[in-house]
Amino acid sequence: MNKHYNYVVIGAGSGGIASINRASIYNKKCAIIEAKNIGGTCVNLGCVPKKIMWYAAQISDVFNKYSNDYGFFIKKKSFNWSVLIKNRDIYIKKINKHYKKIFYKNKIKIIKGFAKFFNSNTLIINNKKITSDHILISTGSKPKKINIPGSQYGINSDDFFKLKSLPKNIAIVGAGYIAIEIANLLNKLGVKVLLFIRNKKPLKKFDSSIVDVLVNTMINEGISLFTNSKPKEVIKNSDNTFTLILKNNKKFKIDKILWAIGRSPMTKNLNLNKIGIKTNKNGYIYVDKFQNTSISNIYALGDNTKSIALTPVAISSGRILSERLFNNNKNAYLNYKLIPTVIFSDPPIGSIGLTEKNAIIKYGKKLIKIYKSSFISMYTSITKNKQLSFFKLICYGKEEKIIGLHGIGYGMDEILQGFSVAIKMGAKKKDFNKTMPIHPTSSEEFITMK
């Protein structure tokens, strides 16, 4: 292990990998520290395995809901969870190896272990010290623990990706991305899903109209949704099932319980307070728009900074940070406005910009104009299992500048990217009107709204 580096990154997740690779281009002596698998949450316990399993859920739909109406009569419709998991994990290991090859090519030292600060330039890993001119903290986050009796009997999203077999039924507690995505894909794979949320609706940061369509679809698809529900206790039964007790004393006997109540920053054991790095009460690191912490040569980005918790955001901020530090782009920083995001529910949700509610709060109702389109996806239109799509544009002022675009429907995960470019460039409704629609597609609805 070398003793001194120009740049050291703590955490080999998406943001850390992007930043260290960019720094290495400028001939800096670099090292990245990781105690677990290269790739972080996204590659190993998040986006990548989730998306593969979401594809499996879509294939299940083809066999069980749509194939007959399209004239395909498939006699054998069995599903083998073990085969899916085996192939998923092989793919992830390939990604892990790919990252290591890039590190080797870029002459980046991989240091296995947990790091903590000795001082602002010195880290301790495996009882050895290294120093660095610049240090980035990109340690990410981990699933939150719920503080109720019997909470240890439930699993979290990390544990979900380690399941060796599918349960017959599962209680999922949570109302965010993770809860919704896992609930939908498990339901498609034949698991009876009970979803418990503490408010009236899930996904509180998303446009209310879109969420309404999602909720109705989930219920129609067989997910049992329990609103205004807060867990009180979990009891393990003699037959290895569990009883989930709510605060209203309702009881549910269940095979598996999954807590998806949010995530916490992984900053606790870094000795941040010792060297004067400021955090909030929950452990999130305070940073400015340049990703600077309260110590001049230490930076932080990603999920441990209370930033938008999305992989592309961490990647972009990591690369831009290295451009600022090592390529003389002194004023470079990531603009966090108009970040597109997708929820891989069924159907998927895509969103960029302000919701209708937030647009009205910001600009006033008189200056906001809403365009909506509701239709049955053509993919499902000839089948018995018709699925609703709903698209929405939020426009501002006389010129009708588009400040929000939201949709739920088949293909919305792929549709959003192109429209995000237009909105980022300041597109107005008249620009959409002048664009020739592609027919027949779902995306043309955004172009032809009246």
VOTOR-916663 format. One record per residue (C-alpha): x, y, z; residue in one letter. Coordinates in Angstrom, 2 decimals, always signed. Layout:
N
<px: X&py: Y&pz: Z&aa: a>
...
//
This chain:
450
<px: +0.00&py: +0.00&pz: +0.00&aa: m>
<px: +1.40&py: +3.39&pz: -1.00&aa: n>
<px: +1.47&py: +5.95&pz: +1.77&aa: k>
<px: +0.48&py: +9.07&pz: -0.13&aa: h>
<px: -2.01&py: +9.81&pz: -2.94&aa: y>
<px: -3.30&py: +12.84&pz: -4.78&aa: n>
<px: -6.91&py: +11.64&pz: -4.49&aa: y>
<px: -8.55&py: +9.01&pz: -2.31&aa: v>
<px: -12.20&py: +8.01&pz: -2.51&aa: v>
<px: -13.98&py: +6.27&pz: +0.36&aa: i>
<px: -16.68&py: +4.06&pz: -1.14&aa: g>
<px: -16.68&py: +2.33&pz: -4.52&aa: a>
<px: -20.27&py: +3.07&pz: -5.45&aa: g>
<px: -21.44&py: +4.85&pz: -8.57&aa: s>
<px: -20.33&py: +8.35&pz: -7.55&aa: g>
<px: -16.98&py: +7.29&pz: -6.16&aa: g>
<px: -16.13&py: +5.16&pz: -9.19&aa: i>
<px: -17.05&py: +7.95&pz: -11.61&aa: a>
<px: -14.99&py: +10.51&pz: -9.71&aa: s>
<px: -11.84&py: +8.40&pz: -9.26&aa: i>
<px: -11.81&py: +7.28&pz: -12.91&aa: n>
<px: -12.12&py: +10.86&pz: -14.08&aa: r>
<px: -9.32&py: +11.99&pz: -11.75&aa: a>
<px: -7.03&py: +9.23&pz: -13.03&aa: s>
<px: -7.30&py: +10.64&pz: -16.57&aa: i>
<px: -5.33&py: +13.66&pz: -15.34&aa: y>
<px: -2.42&py: +11.51&pz: -14.15&aa: n>
<px: -3.24&py: +11.71&pz: -10.48&aa: k>
<px: -2.13&py: +9.00&pz: -8.07&aa: k>
<px: -5.47&py: +7.58&pz: -6.96&aa: c>
<px: -6.85&py: +5.01&pz: -4.54&aa: a>
<px: -10.38&py: +3.85&pz: -3.82&aa: i>
<px: -11.40&py: +2.19&pz: -0.56&aa: i>
<px: -14.21&py: -0.36&pz: -0.40&aa: e>
<px: -15.01&py: -2.99&pz: +2.22&aa: a>
<px: -17.63&py: -4.83&pz: +0.20&aa: k>
<px: -18.29&py: -5.43&pz: -3.50&aa: n>
<px: -17.21&py: -2.89&pz: -6.09&aa: i>
<px: -20.19&py: -1.04&pz: -7.53&aa: g>
<px: -21.98&py: -0.09&pz: -4.34&aa: g>
<px: -25.70&py: -0.36&pz: -3.72&aa: t>
<px: -26.80&py: +0.30&pz: -7.31&aa: c>
<px: -24.88&py: -2.57&pz: -8.87&aa: v>
<px: -25.08&py: -5.10&pz: -6.07&aa: n>
<px: -28.22&py: -4.42&pz: -4.05&aa: l>
<px: -30.23&py: -1.86&pz: -5.98&aa: g>
<px: -30.84&py: -0.59&pz: -9.51&aa: c>
<px: -29.21&py: -3.38&pz: -11.49&aa: v>
<px: -30.59&py: -6.51&pz: -9.78&aa: p>
<px: -33.94&py: -4.74&pz: -9.35&aa: k>
<px: -34.20&py: -3.98&pz: -13.08&aa: k>
<px: -33.37&py: -7.57&pz: -14.01&aa: i>
<px: -36.09&py: -8.81&pz: -11.67&aa: m>
<px: -38.48&py: -6.20&pz: -13.06&aa: w>
<px: -37.84&py: -7.66&pz: -16.52&aa: y>
<px: -38.68&py: -11.09&pz: -15.11&aa: a>
<px: -41.96&py: -9.66&pz: -13.85&aa: a>
<px: -42.71&py: -8.27&pz: -17.32&aa: q>
<px: -42.05&py: -11.68&pz: -18.87&aa: i>
<px: -44.41&py: -13.22&pz: -16.33&aa: s>
<px: -47.09&py: -10.81&pz: -17.53&aa: d>
<px: -46.54&py: -11.86&pz: -21.13&aa: v>
<px: -47.11&py: -15.52&pz: -20.25&aa: f>
<px: -49.92&py: -15.12&pz: -17.75&aa: n>
<px: -51.88&py: -12.09&pz: -18.92&aa: k>
<px: -51.27&py: -11.25&pz: -22.56&aa: y>
<px: -50.06&py: -14.23&pz: -24.57&aa: s>
<px: -53.44&py: -15.92&pz: -25.15&aa: n>
<px: -55.08&py: -12.77&pz: -26.50&aa: d>
<px: -52.20&py: -12.39&pz: -28.93&aa: y>
<px: -52.72&py: -15.95&pz: -30.12&aa: g>
<px: -49.88&py: -17.63&pz: -28.21&aa: f>
<px: -51.02&py: -20.60&pz: -26.12&aa: f>
<px: -48.14&py: -21.65&pz: -23.90&aa: i>
<px: -48.83&py: -24.80&pz: -21.93&aa: k>
<px: -45.91&py: -24.68&pz: -19.51&aa: k>
<px: -45.86&py: -21.50&pz: -17.47&aa: k>
<px: -43.66&py: -22.47&pz: -14.53&aa: s>
<px: -41.22&py: -20.05&pz: -12.94&aa: f>
<px: -37.90&py: -21.01&pz: -11.33&aa: n>
<px: -36.68&py: -18.34&pz: -8.90&aa: w>
<px: -33.27&py: -20.01&pz: -8.54&aa: s>
<px: -32.53&py: -19.74&pz: -12.26&aa: v>
<px: -33.37&py: -16.03&pz: -12.23&aa: l>
<px: -31.18&py: -15.38&pz: -9.19&aa: i>
<px: -28.28&py: -17.41&pz: -10.58&aa: k>
<px: -28.25&py: -15.55&pz: -13.91&aa: n>
<px: -28.79&py: -12.18&pz: -12.19&aa: r>
<px: -25.80&py: -12.74&pz: -9.89&aa: d>
<px: -23.58&py: -13.90&pz: -12.78&aa: i>
<px: -24.34&py: -10.64&pz: -14.57&aa: y>
<px: -23.54&py: -8.57&pz: -11.45&aa: i>
<px: -20.21&py: -10.35&pz: -10.97&aa: k>
<px: -19.31&py: -9.46&pz: -14.54&aa: k>
<px: -19.94&py: -5.80&pz: -13.73&aa: i>
<px: -17.79&py: -6.09&pz: -10.58&aa: n>
<px: -14.95&py: -7.53&pz: -12.66&aa: k>
<px: -15.38&py: -4.86&pz: -15.32&aa: h>
<px: -14.93&py: -2.08&pz: -12.75&aa: y>
<px: -11.77&py: -3.75&pz: -11.43&aa: k>
<px: -10.35&py: -3.97&pz: -14.95&aa: k>
<px: -10.94&py: -0.25&pz: -15.45&aa: i>
<px: -9.25&py: +0.52&pz: -12.13&aa: f>
<px: -6.27&py: -1.57&pz: -13.20&aa: y>
<px: -6.13&py: +0.14&pz: -16.59&aa: k>
<px: -6.31&py: +3.56&pz: -14.94&aa: n>
<px: -3.66&py: +2.60&pz: -12.33&aa: k>
<px: -6.09&py: +3.12&pz: -9.47&aa: i>
<px: -5.22&py: +1.29&pz: -6.26&aa: k>
<px: -8.09&py: -0.72&pz: -4.74&aa: i>
<px: -7.85&py: -0.87&pz: -0.95&aa: i>
<px: -10.13&py: -3.43&pz: +0.71&aa: k>
<px: -11.42&py: -2.42&pz: +4.12&aa: g>
<px: -13.22&py: +0.20&pz: +6.21&aa: f>
<px: -11.73&py: +3.67&pz: +6.42&aa: a>
<px: -11.87&py: +6.26&pz: +9.18&aa: k>
<px: -10.26&py: +9.67&pz: +9.49&aa: f>
<px: -7.19&py: +10.25&pz: +11.64&aa: f>
<px: -6.95&py: +13.87&pz: +10.53&aa: n>
<px: -8.00&py: +15.89&pz: +7.49&aa: s>
<px: -5.32&py: +14.36&pz: +5.28&aa: n>
<px: -4.90&py: +10.95&pz: +6.90&aa: t>
<px: -7.04&py: +7.82&pz: +6.81&aa: l>
<px: -6.72&py: +4.59&pz: +8.75&aa: i>
<px: -7.57&py: +1.36&pz: +6.91&aa: i>
<px: -6.80&py: -2.07&pz: +8.34&aa: n>
<px: -4.68&py: -0.40&pz: +11.06&aa: n>
<px: -2.50&py: +1.27&pz: +8.42&aa: k>
<px: -2.33&py: +4.96&pz: +7.60&aa: k>
<px: -2.41&py: +6.63&pz: +4.21&aa: i>
<px: -2.43&py: +10.31&pz: +3.35&aa: t>
<px: -3.99&py: +12.21&pz: +0.46&aa: s>
<px: -4.18&py: +15.73&pz: -0.89&aa: d>
<px: -7.90&py: +15.35&pz: -1.54&aa: h>
<px: -10.42&py: +12.92&pz: -0.04&aa: i>
<px: -13.95&py: +12.18&pz: -1.25&aa: l>
<px: -16.56&py: +10.57&pz: +0.99&aa: i>
<px: -18.99&py: +8.61&pz: -1.18&aa: s>
<px: -20.09&py: +5.94&pz: +1.27&aa: t>
<px: -23.75&py: +5.92&pz: +0.26&aa: g>
<px: -26.59&py: +4.82&pz: +2.48&aa: s>
<px: -28.16&py: +1.73&pz: +4.03&aa: k>
<px: -31.74&py: +0.64&pz: +4.83&aa: p>
<px: -33.25&py: +2.22&pz: +7.94&aa: k>
<px: -34.22&py: +0.08&pz: +10.89&aa: k>
<px: -37.70&py: +0.32&pz: +12.37&aa: i>
<px: -37.83&py: +0.69&pz: +16.14&aa: n>
<px: -40.60&py: -1.67&pz: +17.25&aa: i>
<px: -40.62&py: -4.95&pz: +19.18&aa: p>
<px: -39.86&py: -7.86&pz: +16.86&aa: g>
<px: -38.37&py: -5.68&pz: +14.12&aa: s>
<px: -35.51&py: -8.18&pz: +13.78&aa: q>
<px: -37.93&py: -10.68&pz: +12.21&aa: y>
<px: -38.33&py: -8.50&pz: +9.12&aa: g>
<px: -35.90&py: -8.15&pz: +6.24&aa: i>
<px: -34.75&py: -5.03&pz: +4.39&aa: n>
<px: -34.07&py: -4.37&pz: +0.71&aa: s>
<px: -30.50&py: -5.68&pz: +1.03&aa: d>
<px: -31.85&py: -8.95&pz: +2.40&aa: d>
<px: -34.45&py: -9.12&pz: -0.35&aa: f>
<px: -31.74&py: -9.55&pz: -2.98&aa: f>
<px: -30.36&py: -12.49&pz: -1.01&aa: k>
<px: -33.60&py: -14.49&pz: -0.84&aa: l>
<px: -33.07&py: -18.13&pz: -1.82&aa: k>
<px: -36.77&py: -18.74&pz: -2.44&aa: s>
<px: -39.99&py: -16.81&pz: -2.92&aa: l>
<px: -42.43&py: -16.56&pz: -0.01&aa: p>
<px: -46.09&py: -17.32&pz: -0.62&aa: k>
<px: -47.01&py: -13.95&pz: +0.81&aa: n>
<px: -45.21&py: -10.87&pz: +2.10&aa: i>
<px: -46.00&py: -7.72&pz: +4.05&aa: a>
<px: -44.11&py: -4.69&pz: +2.75&aa: i>
<px: -44.00&py: -1.65&pz: +5.01&aa: v>
<px: -43.15&py: +1.56&pz: +3.17&aa: g>
<px: -44.38&py: +4.03&pz: +0.58&aa: a>
<px: -41.33&py: +5.05&pz: -1.44&aa: g>
<px: -39.47&py: +3.85&pz: -4.53&aa: y>
<px: -38.20&py: +0.64&pz: -2.97&aa: i>
<px: -41.49&py: -0.47&pz: -1.43&aa: a>
<px: -43.47&py: +0.20&pz: -4.60&aa: i>
<px: -40.99&py: -1.46&pz: -6.95&aa: e>
<px: -40.55&py: -4.61&pz: -4.87&aa: i>
<px: -44.30&py: -4.88&pz: -4.24&aa: a>
<px: -45.07&py: -4.73&pz: -7.94&aa: n>
<px: -42.43&py: -7.18&pz: -9.13&aa: l>
<px: -43.21&py: -9.75&pz: -6.42&aa: l>
<px: -46.90&py: -9.51&pz: -7.23&aa: n>
<px: -46.12&py: -10.28&pz: -10.88&aa: k>
<px: -44.04&py: -13.29&pz: -9.84&aa: l>
<px: -46.94&py: -14.83&pz: -7.95&aa: g>
<px: -46.41&py: -13.63&pz: -4.39&aa: v>
<px: -49.41&py: -12.33&pz: -2.47&aa: k>
<px: -48.38&py: -8.78&pz: -1.51&aa: v>
<px: -49.75&py: -6.73&pz: +1.38&aa: l>
<px: -48.50&py: -3.14&pz: +1.24&aa: l>
<px: -48.74&py: -0.98&pz: +4.38&aa: f>
<px: -48.29&py: +2.79&pz: +4.14&aa: i>
<px: -48.62&py: +5.34&pz: +6.93&aa: r>
<px: -50.44&py: +8.00&pz: +4.85&aa: n>
<px: -53.33&py: +7.98&pz: +2.37&aa: k>
<px: -51.08&py: +7.56&pz: -0.67&aa: k>
<px: -47.59&py: +6.30&pz: -1.48&aa: p>
<px: -44.93&py: +8.34&pz: -3.31&aa: l>
<px: -45.77&py: +11.68&pz: -1.69&aa: k>
<px: -43.25&py: +13.63&pz: -3.81&aa: k>
<px: -44.84&py: +12.57&pz: -7.10&aa: f>
<px: -47.76&py: +14.15&pz: -8.91&aa: d>
<px: -51.00&py: +13.17&pz: -7.22&aa: s>
<px: -52.80&py: +12.27&pz: -10.47&aa: s>
<px: -50.05&py: +9.83&pz: -11.43&aa: i>
<px: -50.08&py: +8.23&pz: -7.99&aa: v>
<px: -53.87&py: +7.79&pz: -8.17&aa: d>
<px: -53.52&py: +5.80&pz: -11.40&aa: v>
<px: -50.75&py: +3.68&pz: -9.86&aa: l>
<px: -52.76&py: +2.91&pz: -6.73&aa: v>
<px: -55.83&py: +1.87&pz: -8.73&aa: n>
<px: -53.69&py: -0.31&pz: -11.01&aa: t>
<px: -51.93&py: -2.01&pz: -8.09&aa: m>
<px: -55.25&py: -2.82&pz: -6.44&aa: i>
<px: -56.68&py: -4.13&pz: -9.72&aa: n>
<px: -53.57&py: -6.27&pz: -10.15&aa: e>
<px: -54.14&py: -7.92&pz: -6.78&aa: g>
<px: -51.95&py: -6.00&pz: -4.33&aa: i>
<px: -53.65&py: -5.43&pz: -0.97&aa: s>
<px: -53.05&py: -1.81&pz: +0.05&aa: l>
<px: -53.49&py: -0.71&pz: +3.66&aa: f>
<px: -53.39&py: +3.07&pz: +4.16&aa: t>
<px: -52.92&py: +5.00&pz: +7.41&aa: n>
<px: -51.20&py: +1.92&pz: +8.80&aa: s>
<px: -48.31&py: +2.00&pz: +11.27&aa: k>
<px: -46.60&py: -1.13&pz: +12.61&aa: p>
<px: -46.65&py: -1.71&pz: +16.35&aa: k>
<px: -45.06&py: -5.14&pz: +16.83&aa: e>
<px: -44.00&py: -8.34&pz: +15.08&aa: v>
<px: -44.42&py: -11.74&pz: +16.71&aa: i>
<px: -42.76&py: -14.91&pz: +15.46&aa: k>
<px: -45.16&py: -17.85&pz: +15.34&aa: n>
<px: -44.38&py: -21.51&pz: +16.07&aa: s>
<px: -44.83&py: -22.43&pz: +12.39&aa: d>
<px: -42.12&py: -19.91&pz: +11.35&aa: n>
<px: -44.67&py: -17.41&pz: +10.10&aa: t>
<px: -45.02&py: -13.95&pz: +11.62&aa: f>
<px: -47.84&py: -11.81&pz: +12.95&aa: t>
<px: -47.66&py: -8.12&pz: +12.07&aa: l>
<px: -49.61&py: -6.00&pz: +14.56&aa: i>
<px: -50.53&py: -2.44&pz: +13.64&aa: l>
<px: -51.06&py: +0.46&pz: +16.04&aa: k>
<px: -54.80&py: +0.11&pz: +15.49&aa: n>
<px: -54.33&py: -3.48&pz: +16.79&aa: n>
<px: -55.20&py: -5.14&pz: +13.47&aa: k>
<px: -53.22&py: -8.35&pz: +12.99&aa: k>
<px: -51.88&py: -10.03&pz: +9.86&aa: f>
<px: -50.32&py: -13.47&pz: +9.69&aa: k>
<px: -47.60&py: -13.44&pz: +7.07&aa: i>
<px: -44.70&py: -15.54&pz: +5.73&aa: d>
<px: -42.26&py: -12.68&pz: +5.26&aa: k>
<px: -42.04&py: -9.00&pz: +6.29&aa: i>
<px: -39.96&py: -6.40&pz: +4.46&aa: l>
<px: -39.14&py: -2.99&pz: +5.92&aa: w>
<px: -38.77&py: -0.32&pz: +3.23&aa: a>
<px: -39.06&py: +2.79&pz: +5.37&aa: i>
<px: -36.16&py: +4.78&pz: +3.95&aa: g>
<px: -32.37&py: +4.84&pz: +4.08&aa: r>
<px: -29.70&py: +6.30&pz: +6.38&aa: s>
<px: -26.27&py: +7.71&pz: +5.44&aa: p>
<px: -23.28&py: +5.45&pz: +6.07&aa: m>
<px: -21.17&py: +8.01&pz: +7.92&aa: t>
<px: -21.29&py: +6.82&pz: +11.52&aa: k>
<px: -17.86&py: +5.16&pz: +11.81&aa: n>
<px: -15.76&py: +7.60&pz: +9.80&aa: l>
<px: -14.69&py: +9.81&pz: +12.75&aa: n>
<px: -16.20&py: +12.84&pz: +11.04&aa: l>
<px: -16.83&py: +14.74&pz: +14.27&aa: n>
<px: -13.24&py: +14.22&pz: +15.34&aa: k>
<px: -11.89&py: +16.19&pz: +12.39&aa: i>
<px: -14.69&py: +18.78&pz: +12.28&aa: g>
<px: -16.84&py: +17.67&pz: +9.32&aa: i>
<px: -20.33&py: +18.98&pz: +9.95&aa: k>
<px: -23.35&py: +16.68&pz: +9.67&aa: t>
<px: -27.00&py: +17.00&pz: +10.57&aa: n>
<px: -28.59&py: +15.02&pz: +13.40&aa: k>
<px: -29.19&py: +12.04&pz: +11.09&aa: n>
<px: -25.58&py: +11.85&pz: +9.91&aa: g>
<px: -25.97&py: +13.50&pz: +6.50&aa: y>
<px: -22.89&py: +15.51&pz: +5.53&aa: i>
<px: -23.34&py: +19.22&pz: +4.87&aa: y>
<px: -21.94&py: +20.23&pz: +1.48&aa: v>
<px: -22.14&py: +23.31&pz: -0.72&aa: d>
<px: -22.95&py: +23.25&pz: -4.43&aa: k>
<px: -19.32&py: +22.34&pz: -5.18&aa: f>
<px: -19.55&py: +19.20&pz: -2.94&aa: q>
<px: -17.22&py: +20.86&pz: -0.40&aa: n>
<px: -17.58&py: +19.80&pz: +3.22&aa: t>
<px: -16.61&py: +22.01&pz: +6.16&aa: s>
<px: -12.99&py: +20.83&pz: +5.68&aa: i>
<px: -11.28&py: +22.40&pz: +2.65&aa: s>
<px: -9.76&py: +19.26&pz: +1.10&aa: n>
<px: -12.57&py: +16.84&pz: +1.92&aa: i>
<px: -15.65&py: +16.42&pz: -0.26&aa: y>
<px: -18.84&py: +14.37&pz: -0.16&aa: a>
<px: -21.49&py: +13.37&pz: -2.66&aa: l>
<px: -24.33&py: +10.95&pz: -3.21&aa: g>
<px: -26.73&py: +9.50&pz: -0.69&aa: d>
<px: -24.75&py: +10.61&pz: +2.36&aa: n>
<px: -25.29&py: +14.31&pz: +1.55&aa: t>
<px: -29.10&py: +14.47&pz: +1.48&aa: k>
<px: -28.79&py: +14.88&pz: -2.29&aa: s>
<px: -31.24&py: +13.41&pz: -4.78&aa: i>
<px: -30.66&py: +9.70&pz: -4.21&aa: a>
<px: -30.24&py: +8.60&pz: -7.82&aa: l>
<px: -27.29&py: +6.81&pz: -9.41&aa: t>
<px: -26.90&py: +9.19&pz: -12.40&aa: p>
<px: -26.87&py: +12.14&pz: -10.00&aa: v>
<px: -23.99&py: +10.63&pz: -8.02&aa: a>
<px: -22.11&py: +9.79&pz: -11.23&aa: i>
<px: -22.49&py: +13.29&pz: -12.65&aa: s>
<px: -21.54&py: +15.05&pz: -9.43&aa: s>
<px: -18.49&py: +12.75&pz: -9.07&aa: g>
<px: -17.19&py: +13.49&pz: -12.55&aa: r>
<px: -17.80&py: +17.21&pz: -12.23&aa: i>
<px: -15.98&py: +17.28&pz: -8.89&aa: l>
<px: -12.88&py: +15.74&pz: -10.46&aa: s>
<px: -13.06&py: +18.20&pz: -13.35&aa: e>
<px: -13.05&py: +21.04&pz: -10.84&aa: r>
<px: -10.24&py: +19.62&pz: -8.71&aa: l>
<px: -7.92&py: +18.26&pz: -11.39&aa: f>
<px: -8.76&py: +19.94&pz: -14.71&aa: n>
<px: -8.90&py: +23.59&pz: -13.62&aa: n>
<px: -12.69&py: +23.90&pz: -14.06&aa: n>
<px: -12.92&py: +26.02&pz: -10.92&aa: k>
<px: -16.59&py: +26.92&pz: -11.21&aa: n>
<px: -17.90&py: +23.48&pz: -12.20&aa: a>
<px: -20.81&py: +22.11&pz: -10.20&aa: y>
<px: -23.86&py: +19.98&pz: -10.83&aa: l>
<px: -27.16&py: +21.74&pz: -11.45&aa: n>
<px: -29.70&py: +19.74&pz: -9.45&aa: y>
<px: -32.74&py: +21.30&pz: -11.15&aa: k>
<px: -34.88&py: +19.28&pz: -13.56&aa: l>
<px: -33.59&py: +15.81&pz: -12.67&aa: i>
<px: -35.68&py: +13.11&pz: -14.42&aa: p>
<px: -36.59&py: +10.00&pz: -12.49&aa: t>
<px: -38.36&py: +6.70&pz: -13.12&aa: v>
<px: -40.08&py: +4.28&pz: -10.78&aa: i>
<px: -40.10&py: +0.73&pz: -12.12&aa: f>
<px: -43.59&py: -0.01&pz: -10.95&aa: s>
<px: -46.22&py: -1.64&pz: -13.11&aa: d>
<px: -46.79&py: +0.33&pz: -15.21&aa: p>
<px: -43.64&py: +2.44&pz: -14.80&aa: p>
<px: -43.76&py: +6.09&pz: -13.76&aa: i>
<px: -41.61&py: +8.83&pz: -15.30&aa: g>
<px: -41.33&py: +12.34&pz: -13.91&aa: s>
<px: -39.36&py: +15.56&pz: -14.39&aa: i>
<px: -39.96&py: +19.03&pz: -13.00&aa: g>
<px: -42.70&py: +20.39&pz: -10.78&aa: l>
<px: -45.86&py: +18.56&pz: -9.85&aa: t>
<px: -49.17&py: +20.36&pz: -10.36&aa: e>
<px: -49.43&py: +21.09&pz: -6.64&aa: k>
<px: -45.91&py: +22.51&pz: -6.35&aa: n>
<px: -46.26&py: +24.54&pz: -9.56&aa: a>
<px: -49.39&py: +26.23&pz: -8.20&aa: i>
<px: -47.67&py: +26.90&pz: -4.87&aa: i>
<px: -44.68&py: +28.46&pz: -6.63&aa: k>
<px: -46.37&py: +30.47&pz: -9.40&aa: y>
<px: -50.06&py: +30.71&pz: -8.51&aa: g>
<px: -52.99&py: +28.92&pz: -10.13&aa: k>
<px: -53.65&py: +31.63&pz: -12.76&aa: k>
<px: -50.23&py: +31.22&pz: -14.35&aa: l>
<px: -50.37&py: +27.43&pz: -14.56&aa: i>
<px: -52.02&py: +25.47&pz: -17.36&aa: k>
<px: -52.41&py: +21.71&pz: -17.21&aa: i>
<px: -52.64&py: +19.33&pz: -20.16&aa: y>
<px: -53.73&py: +15.74&pz: -19.57&aa: k>
<px: -54.20&py: +12.58&pz: -21.60&aa: s>
<px: -55.65&py: +9.29&pz: -20.40&aa: s>
<px: -55.76&py: +6.19&pz: -22.60&aa: f>
<px: -55.42&py: +2.41&pz: -22.68&aa: i>
<px: -51.95&py: +1.28&pz: -23.72&aa: s>
<px: -52.18&py: -0.27&pz: -27.19&aa: m>
<px: -50.05&py: -3.17&pz: -25.95&aa: y>
<px: -52.84&py: -4.17&pz: -23.56&aa: t>
<px: -55.81&py: -2.87&pz: -25.58&aa: s>
<px: -56.68&py: -6.14&pz: -27.33&aa: i>
<px: -56.30&py: -8.21&pz: -24.17&aa: t>
<px: -58.60&py: -8.86&pz: -21.25&aa: k>
<px: -56.08&py: -7.15&pz: -18.96&aa: n>
<px: -56.31&py: -3.56&pz: -20.13&aa: k>
<px: -53.92&py: -1.14&pz: -18.44&aa: q>
<px: -54.45&py: +2.60&pz: -18.12&aa: l>
<px: -51.83&py: +5.14&pz: -19.14&aa: s>
<px: -51.95&py: +8.74&pz: -17.96&aa: f>
<px: -49.72&py: +11.60&pz: -19.15&aa: f>
<px: -49.57&py: +15.17&pz: -17.87&aa: k>
<px: -47.85&py: +18.45&pz: -18.80&aa: l>
<px: -47.47&py: +21.38&pz: -16.39&aa: i>
<px: -47.07&py: +24.69&pz: -18.25&aa: c>
<px: -46.22&py: +28.15&pz: -16.93&aa: y>
<px: -47.07&py: +31.64&pz: -18.16&aa: g>
<px: -48.32&py: +33.03&pz: -21.46&aa: k>
<px: -45.63&py: +31.19&pz: -23.40&aa: e>
<px: -46.61&py: +27.93&pz: -21.71&aa: e>
<px: -43.10&py: +26.90&pz: -20.78&aa: k>
<px: -43.15&py: +23.25&pz: -19.75&aa: i>
<px: -42.04&py: +23.07&pz: -16.11&aa: i>
<px: -43.28&py: +19.56&pz: -15.38&aa: g>
<px: -43.85&py: +16.36&pz: -17.32&aa: l>
<px: -45.28&py: +13.26&pz: -15.66&aa: h>
<px: -46.53&py: +9.95&pz: -16.95&aa: g>
<px: -47.50&py: +6.44&pz: -15.98&aa: i>
<px: -47.88&py: +3.75&pz: -18.59&aa: g>
<px: -46.25&py: +1.05&pz: -20.63&aa: y>
<px: -42.88&py: +2.29&pz: -21.93&aa: g>
<px: -42.77&py: +5.43&pz: -19.79&aa: m>
<px: -39.36&py: +4.41&pz: -18.46&aa: d>
<px: -37.90&py: +4.78&pz: -21.96&aa: e>
<px: -40.10&py: +7.67&pz: -23.09&aa: i>
<px: -38.93&py: +10.11&pz: -20.42&aa: l>
<px: -35.29&py: +10.45&pz: -21.44&aa: q>
<px: -35.86&py: +12.26&pz: -24.73&aa: g>
<px: -38.47&py: +14.59&pz: -23.34&aa: f>
<px: -36.11&py: +15.45&pz: -20.47&aa: s>
<px: -33.64&py: +16.90&pz: -22.98&aa: v>
<px: -36.35&py: +19.14&pz: -24.43&aa: a>
<px: -37.51&py: +20.36&pz: -21.04&aa: i>
<px: -33.94&py: +20.96&pz: -19.87&aa: k>
<px: -33.52&py: +23.16&pz: -22.97&aa: m>
<px: -36.59&py: +25.20&pz: -22.02&aa: g>
<px: -39.21&py: +23.73&pz: -24.35&aa: a>
<px: -42.65&py: +25.32&pz: -24.56&aa: k>
<px: -45.95&py: +23.72&pz: -25.41&aa: k>
<px: -45.81&py: +25.24&pz: -28.90&aa: k>
<px: -42.50&py: +23.41&pz: -29.48&aa: d>
<px: -44.23&py: +20.14&pz: -28.71&aa: f>
<px: -47.11&py: +21.14&pz: -31.00&aa: n>
<px: -44.70&py: +21.75&pz: -33.89&aa: k>
<px: -43.04&py: +18.35&pz: -33.47&aa: t>
<px: -44.33&py: +15.57&pz: -35.71&aa: m>
<px: -45.78&py: +12.76&pz: -33.61&aa: p>
<px: -44.67&py: +9.16&pz: -34.13&aa: i>
<px: -47.74&py: +7.02&pz: -34.66&aa: h>
<px: -48.88&py: +4.74&pz: -33.18&aa: p>
<px: -46.95&py: +5.22&pz: -29.94&aa: t>
<px: -47.76&py: +6.20&pz: -26.39&aa: s>
<px: -45.16&py: +8.99&pz: -26.48&aa: s>
<px: -47.09&py: +10.87&pz: -29.18&aa: e>
<px: -49.67&py: +11.74&pz: -26.51&aa: e>
<px: -47.24&py: +14.29&pz: -25.08&aa: f>
<px: -47.01&py: +15.92&pz: -28.52&aa: i>
<px: -50.72&py: +15.97&pz: -29.37&aa: t>
<px: -52.30&py: +17.10&pz: -26.07&aa: m>
<px: -55.08&py: +19.67&pz: -26.43&aa: k>
//
